[in-house]
Amino acid sequence: MPTTSPPTDKYGRPLEGLRVSVNNECNYKCVFCHMEGVAYSQGIMSPRHYVLVAKAFKELGGKEVKVTGGEPLLRQDLDKIILAFTDFGLKTSLTTNGHLLEKWASRLASTGLDHINVSIHALDEGLFREITGGGDLNRVVRGIEAALKEGIPVKINYVALRKNLSQFPRVLRFAEELGLGINVIQVMPIFHQAGNGRPTIRMDLAKWRMLDTAIDSIETYLRTRARDHYIKKPHSRKVYITKNGVNVTLIRGYNNPLACYNCTRIRITPDAKVKTCLYAEEHSADLMPFLEKQDISGVKRTIVRALLSRKPRFPPSLQKVLHTKDRGISPT
């Protein structure tokens, strides 16, 4: 299959990654959910649509795909969607809350997934239920164990909040016991709000400040327990390697000009809209007319046109305006 060097936006950032939201529905109600910046979707893409997207992305020089939702495991055809990308040799991973993972593990093992990210924000059952709006921690842990048994690598997504910061040492020990990587994720200030009779998306800084805690204290904790660290490209994320060999990645996605200027991905909504950034209020383009006609040239042209409209959302001048001091509680 012909491939080329990936196209770049006006700031010289190549298109290398695709974040694909396959549905809006979720069986959890996490207090920090940003719904991938998608407030409303009409229709939903089918596996044949994803095959064309994968082919177009591969021919444009794309490398990696992240499949997410909503909760993607609610889609009964999820394995076909993942195969649409892995069949083209794209490095593909899945993000899930893990509630249905035990049931799905064997089917996912046959798709060629690179790894699965499973959300665990606390190992106290009551706090886990509170954060996730009723989630079942034991069921999620069983799902992780089932995936590992099937040979699928697993990483933990841990969103750092004021209320769960003291849980991090337990989450780290759990990861070390099972040999899992961890993403420590700064909470993002986008939330759904009602408006004009249908959901709309807006940035709610007041709610974000109630939840947010700087992850500097977690980094301090890691420094005393790490044997090494490095910077992970392309988003310039710091990764600490613990003495037990677990990689812990710090993801500061909000108000981070360095990460923003090095971002190399775009997003596709469940109804085939292209979003150039989580914080883009509107989509940049609609792929569905070309997907319905199986017009791969049209798909590629539309993706490139959307790419050229990208701009950094957090230039350095915004730092003073949006800076929030460390309100963290040191893990113990």
Backbone torsions as a table, in degrees:
resi	resn	phi	psi	omega
1	MET	NA	132.4	-178.7
2	PRO	-68.2	135.3	174.5
3	THR	-129.6	166.5	-178.0
4	THR	-145.9	171.8	172.6
5	SER	-66.3	138.4	-175.6
6	PRO	-63.3	146.2	176.0
7	PRO	-67.1	159.0	179.9
8	THR	-120.2	156.8	174.8
9	ASP	-84.5	-172.5	-175.8
10	LYS	-69.4	-10.0	-179.9
11	TYR	-105.9	10.4	177.1
12	GLY	81.0	11.8	-179.0
13	ARG	-87.7	120.2	-177.8
14	PRO	-74.5	153.5	173.9
15	LEU	-86.8	107.1	-178.6
16	GLU	-121.6	-24.7	-174.6
17	GLY	-124.8	150.3	179.0
18	LEU	-130.5	126.6	175.8
19	ARG	-109.5	114.7	-170.0
20	VAL	-112.2	113.5	175.3
21	SER	-91.3	117.9	-172.1
22	VAL	-95.1	-9.6	175.8
23	ASN	-163.7	166.8	175.1
24	ASN	-100.2	-21.5	-173.5
25	GLU	-71.4	145.9	175.7
26	CYS	-148.1	146.4	178.6
27	ASN	-93.5	1.3	172.7
28	TYR	-116.4	164.5	177.7
29	LYS	-132.8	68.5	-175.7
30	CYS	-65.3	140.4	-173.3
31	VAL	-65.9	-20.3	-175.4
32	PHE	-106.2	7.0	-168.7
33	CYS	-59.8	132.0	175.9
34	HIS	-108.3	1.0	175.6
35	MET	51.6	33.1	178.9
36	GLU	57.1	22.6	179.9
37	GLY	71.1	15.7	-177.7
38	VAL	-110.5	112.6	-177.4
39	ALA	-90.5	-26.8	-171.3
40	TYR	-157.4	128.8	178.4
41	SER	-130.3	134.1	173.9
42	GLN	-105.0	122.4	-179.4
43	GLY	80.4	177.4	-177.4
44	ILE	-152.5	144.8	-178.9
45	MET	-76.3	148.5	177.6
46	SER	-101.1	166.0	178.0
47	PRO	-54.4	-36.3	-179.8
48	ARG	-66.5	-30.5	175.4
49	HIS	-66.4	-41.2	-178.9
50	TYR	-67.6	-31.4	176.4
51	VAL	-59.9	-43.7	-179.6
52	LEU	-69.1	-39.6	176.2
53	VAL	-60.7	-44.1	-179.8
54	ALA	-62.6	-43.8	179.9
55	LYS	-63.2	-43.8	179.7
56	ALA	-64.8	-44.3	-179.0
57	PHE	-63.7	-41.8	177.9
58	LYS	-62.4	-44.1	-178.7
59	GLU	-68.6	-23.6	176.0
60	LEU	-81.5	-3.4	179.4
61	GLY	96.1	11.8	179.1
62	GLY	-65.0	158.0	-174.5
63	LYS	-124.4	-46.4	-170.0
64	GLU	-126.9	146.1	178.9
65	VAL	-130.8	133.1	172.5
66	LYS	-112.5	122.3	178.4
67	VAL	-98.5	126.6	-176.8
68	THR	-144.5	-167.8	-178.2
69	GLY	-138.4	-141.6	20.6
70	GLY	28.6	-154.4	173.5
71	GLU	-107.0	105.0	-173.4
72	PRO	-61.6	-28.1	-178.0
73	LEU	-70.4	-5.0	173.1
74	LEU	-76.8	-15.4	177.1
75	ARG	-85.1	121.9	-177.6
76	GLN	-70.0	-18.1	180.0
77	ASP	-103.5	21.6	-175.5
78	LEU	-59.8	-38.8	-179.6
79	ASP	-61.4	-35.9	177.5
80	LYS	-67.8	-36.6	178.5
81	ILE	-65.3	-44.8	179.6
82	ILE	-63.8	-42.1	178.3
83	LEU	-61.3	-29.3	177.5
84	ALA	-57.6	-33.6	-179.0
85	PHE	-91.4	-44.0	-177.3
86	THR	-68.2	-29.9	178.2
87	ASP	-63.7	-21.7	177.0
88	PHE	-96.4	11.3	176.1
89	GLY	77.6	16.4	179.4
90	LEU	-84.4	133.5	177.4
91	LYS	-67.8	113.4	-169.4
92	THR	-123.6	132.3	177.1
93	SER	-129.0	167.0	-174.3
94	LEU	-130.3	136.3	172.9
95	THR	-109.2	130.0	-176.4
96	THR	-146.8	156.7	172.3
97	ASN	-79.3	-9.1	173.2
98	GLY	84.7	-3.7	-175.1
99	HIS	-61.7	-35.7	-178.0
100	LEU	-106.6	9.9	-172.2
101	LEU	-67.0	-36.1	179.4
102	GLU	-58.7	-41.5	179.1
103	LYS	-68.1	-34.4	-172.6
104	TRP	-91.6	-14.4	-166.2
105	ALA	-53.6	-47.2	-176.4
106	SER	-66.6	-37.7	178.5
107	ARG	-67.6	-39.0	179.9
108	LEU	-68.0	-31.2	-178.5
109	ALA	-62.4	-24.9	-177.5
110	SER	-89.8	2.0	-175.3
111	THR	-94.2	-12.0	-177.9
112	GLY	82.7	20.6	176.8
113	LEU	-55.9	140.2	175.7
114	ASP	-73.9	-44.1	176.7
115	HIS	-166.8	170.7	176.9
116	ILE	-123.6	134.2	171.2
117	ASN	-97.9	124.0	-179.5
118	VAL	-117.9	132.2	-176.4
119	SER	-81.8	119.0	170.6
120	ILE	-134.7	110.5	-175.2
121	HIS	-105.3	-4.5	176.9
122	ALA	-166.2	152.8	173.5
123	LEU	-111.5	7.9	167.0
124	ASP	-90.5	122.9	-172.2
125	GLU	-60.7	-41.0	-179.7
126	GLY	-65.7	-44.1	179.1
127	LEU	-66.9	-38.2	177.1
128	PHE	-60.1	-45.0	178.1
129	ARG	-61.9	-40.3	-179.1
130	GLU	-64.0	-45.7	-177.4
131	ILE	-68.7	-38.3	-174.3
132	THR	-94.4	-0.2	-179.7
133	GLY	70.6	37.8	176.8
134	GLY	110.7	12.5	-178.8
135	GLY	-65.8	157.6	-176.4
136	ASP	-108.5	101.0	-176.2
137	LEU	-60.7	-45.2	-177.9
138	ASN	-60.9	-37.9	178.9
139	ARG	-66.5	-38.8	178.4
140	VAL	-64.9	-43.2	179.0
141	VAL	-62.3	-41.5	176.8
142	ARG	-61.7	-36.4	178.0
143	GLY	-64.5	-41.5	177.3
144	ILE	-62.2	-44.8	179.9
145	GLU	-63.2	-37.7	178.6
146	ALA	-66.8	-40.7	178.4
147	ALA	-64.2	-43.9	178.4
148	LEU	-62.1	-39.0	178.7
149	LYS	-62.5	-32.0	178.7
150	GLU	-83.3	-0.8	177.5
151	GLY	86.7	15.6	179.5
152	ILE	-93.3	121.7	175.7
153	PRO	-62.8	144.2	-177.5
154	VAL	-127.0	138.3	170.4
155	LYS	-119.7	147.3	176.7
156	ILE	-94.2	133.9	168.1
157	ASN	-99.2	116.7	180.0
158	TYR	-119.0	109.0	177.5
159	VAL	-85.1	121.7	-176.6
160	ALA	-79.4	120.5	179.0
161	LEU	-125.8	164.0	175.3
162	ARG	-57.2	-42.0	-171.4
163	LYS	-79.9	-12.8	-177.2
164	ASN	-119.3	6.9	-174.2
165	LEU	-60.5	-36.5	-179.5
166	SER	-70.4	-10.0	179.0
167	GLN	-81.7	-14.9	-172.4
168	PHE	-57.4	-43.8	178.8
169	PRO	-57.2	-38.0	178.1
170	ARG	-66.8	-41.5	178.5
171	VAL	-63.5	-39.8	178.7
172	LEU	-64.3	-45.0	179.1
173	ARG	-61.9	-41.2	177.7
174	PHE	-59.5	-45.0	179.5
175	ALA	-63.8	-40.4	-179.9
176	GLU	-66.4	-37.0	179.5
177	GLU	-64.0	-35.5	-176.9
178	LEU	-101.5	-5.1	-179.4
179	GLY	73.2	40.5	-177.9
180	LEU	-103.4	145.5	169.5
181	GLY	-77.8	163.0	178.2
182	ILE	-131.3	134.7	165.4
183	ASN	-103.7	117.1	173.4
184	VAL	-92.7	116.0	-167.4
185	ILE	-114.5	126.9	171.9
186	GLN	-66.8	133.6	179.4
187	VAL	-65.1	141.6	-175.1
188	MET	-104.0	137.3	-174.3
189	PRO	-89.8	59.9	172.6
190	ILE	-128.4	130.5	-178.1
191	PHE	-142.8	154.2	177.9
192	HIS	-77.4	141.1	175.5
193	GLN	-134.3	153.5	175.3
194	ALA	-78.1	144.2	178.2
195	GLY	-171.0	128.7	176.3
196	ASN	55.4	35.6	174.9
197	GLY	81.7	-0.5	178.0
198	ARG	-149.1	157.9	-177.8
199	PRO	-62.7	141.4	172.2
200	THR	-128.7	165.5	-178.5
201	ILE	-112.9	136.3	173.6
202	ARG	-152.9	160.0	178.5
203	MET	-82.3	123.1	-179.4
204	ASP	-111.6	87.8	-175.2
205	LEU	-68.0	-31.0	179.7
206	ALA	-63.6	-46.8	178.8
207	LYS	-66.3	-38.9	179.4
208	TRP	-60.8	-43.0	-178.5
209	ARG	-66.1	-26.6	176.5
210	MET	-71.1	-28.3	-177.0
211	LEU	-97.2	-32.4	-166.7
212	ASP	-70.8	144.5	167.7
213	THR	-141.5	136.2	178.3
214	ALA	-62.9	143.9	-177.4
215	ILE	-93.4	11.5	178.1
216	ASP	-59.6	-36.7	-178.4
217	SER	-67.9	-33.1	175.2
218	ILE	-67.7	-39.4	177.6
219	GLU	-63.3	-40.8	176.7
220	THR	-60.3	-42.9	178.2
221	TYR	-61.3	-41.9	-178.4
222	LEU	-67.6	-35.5	-178.1
223	ARG	-58.0	-33.4	-178.1
224	THR	-79.7	-10.5	-175.4
225	ARG	-121.2	2.4	-176.6
226	ALA	-99.4	147.1	174.5
227	ARG	-98.7	-11.8	179.4
228	ASP	-167.1	167.8	173.0
229	HIS	-154.9	160.5	178.0
230	TYR	-154.7	170.5	178.4
231	ILE	-102.4	125.6	-178.0
232	LYS	-94.3	127.0	176.7
233	LYS	-87.4	158.8	3.1
234	PRO	-89.8	-8.0	-170.4
235	HIS	-90.4	9.6	177.6
236	SER	56.6	46.3	179.5
237	ARG	-91.0	136.6	179.0
238	LYS	-82.7	133.2	-179.8
239	VAL	-120.5	125.5	175.1
240	TYR	-103.4	136.8	177.4
241	ILE	-106.8	116.0	-177.5
242	THR	-73.5	168.3	-179.5
243	LYS	-63.7	-20.9	176.4
244	ASN	-92.6	7.1	173.7
245	GLY	86.9	12.6	178.9
246	VAL	-89.2	132.6	177.1
247	ASN	-88.8	125.6	177.7
248	VAL	-117.0	115.7	-176.9
249	THR	-101.6	130.0	177.7
250	LEU	-95.8	120.2	-176.7
251	ILE	-113.5	104.2	176.3
252	ARG	-105.5	93.3	-172.2
253	GLY	-92.8	-18.1	-175.2
254	TYR	-103.4	134.9	179.7
255	ASN	53.5	46.1	-179.6
256	ASN	-125.7	89.3	-176.3
257	PRO	-57.3	-35.8	-178.4
258	LEU	-64.0	-46.3	178.1
259	ALA	-65.0	-40.2	-178.1
260	CYS	-63.2	-46.8	-178.4
261	TYR	-68.7	-18.0	179.3
262	ASN	-104.5	8.1	-178.9
263	CYS	-69.9	133.7	-176.0
264	THR	-126.6	28.5	-177.5
265	ARG	-132.5	159.5	170.1
266	ILE	-126.3	172.9	-174.5
267	ARG	-123.4	149.3	174.4
268	ILE	-124.9	128.5	-177.8
269	THR	-81.5	168.6	-179.5
270	PRO	-59.8	-25.0	-179.9
271	ASP	-104.2	26.8	169.2
272	ALA	74.9	22.9	172.7
273	LYS	-87.9	146.2	177.1
274	VAL	-97.2	124.2	172.8
275	LYS	-112.4	131.6	-176.6
276	THR	-84.7	-12.1	-177.5
277	CYS	-163.1	150.6	175.1
278	LEU	-54.5	-35.2	-174.9
279	TYR	-90.9	2.8	175.7
280	ALA	-71.9	121.3	-176.1
281	GLU	-69.3	-33.7	-179.8
282	GLU	-119.2	158.6	174.8
283	HIS	-75.2	158.6	-177.6
284	SER	-95.3	-23.3	-175.9
285	ALA	-165.2	162.7	179.8
286	ASP	-120.2	119.4	-179.0
287	LEU	-87.3	-17.7	-169.1
288	MET	-57.9	-42.0	178.9
289	PRO	-56.5	-36.5	-179.5
290	PHE	-79.9	-33.4	177.1
291	LEU	-66.1	-40.5	179.9
292	GLU	-64.1	-34.8	179.6
293	LYS	-88.6	-1.1	-175.9
294	GLN	55.0	42.4	-178.2
295	ASP	-97.4	91.2	-176.0
296	ILE	-68.1	-32.7	177.5
297	SER	-63.8	-40.3	177.4
298	GLY	-65.8	-38.2	177.3
299	VAL	-62.3	-46.1	-179.0
300	LYS	-65.9	-42.6	178.7
301	ARG	-61.2	-40.7	-177.7
302	THR	-68.3	-40.4	177.6
303	ILE	-63.5	-44.2	-179.9
304	VAL	-65.6	-40.1	178.4
305	ARG	-62.1	-41.6	176.8
306	ALA	-64.2	-41.6	179.3
307	LEU	-57.4	-41.2	-177.7
308	LEU	-69.3	-14.6	177.6
309	SER	-89.5	-3.9	-177.9
310	ARG	-66.6	146.1	171.8
311	LYS	-148.4	149.0	178.9
312	PRO	-60.4	133.7	-178.2
313	ARG	-87.4	-20.4	-176.3
314	PHE	-128.1	71.6	173.9
315	PRO	-66.2	159.7	-176.0
316	PRO	-54.6	-29.4	-177.8
317	SER	-63.7	-19.9	-179.0
318	LEU	-82.9	-13.4	-173.1
319	GLN	-59.9	-44.0	-178.7
320	LYS	-66.0	-33.8	-177.6
321	VAL	-70.9	-41.4	-171.0
322	LEU	-102.8	-2.0	-174.5
323	HIS	-60.7	134.9	176.6
324	THR	-123.6	130.9	-178.2
325	LYS	-70.8	158.3	179.0
326	ASP	-63.8	116.5	175.9
327	ARG	-110.9	21.5	-171.8
328	GLY	-74.9	160.3	172.8
329	ILE	-112.5	120.8	-174.9
330	SER	-60.1	132.6	175.7
331	PRO	-62.1	144.8	176.7
332	THR	-128.8	NA	NA
